[in-house]
Structures are given as C-alpha cells and as structure tokens.
C-alpha cells in the first residue's frame, strides 16, 4: 500500500503541456509521477510526470490534460 503526503509548492509558470514548479524542500524527494492540486480547486488534480529536476525546481508534463484553464498571476 502506498502512502500519500502533501508538500507546499509554487507554480512558476505553465504551458498547455506542463509546468515549472518550485518545491518547499528537496526536489529529489518528489516521486517521478504525482498529483498536483491547485489551491482553491482541491477537487481537481493534475497528473504530473517529472521531466527535469533541479535542487528545488521540477519541470513536469501533464499526463492527463485538465478540462479547465490553469491561470497563474503574479504581482510585484
């Protein structure tokens, strides 16, 4: 039986096929495939597969395309 855990992260940018994610902790500890839940949309989960790994950054591709738009806004 596999366990589950949650790890806070920040989506740096997105495209139709994937995203760049900054994790709180070591990116090496993240499994190759995982679910990404967007704040405010807990009932929607994106299946992600890691394609690039840095110390705290993950490049992921979406396995199942969402049926809604992922929009990220930032303010400085």
Secondary structure by P-SEA (a helix, b strand, c coil): cbbbbbbbbbbcccccccbbbbccccccccccbbbbbccccccbbbbbbbcccccccccccccccccccbbbbbcc
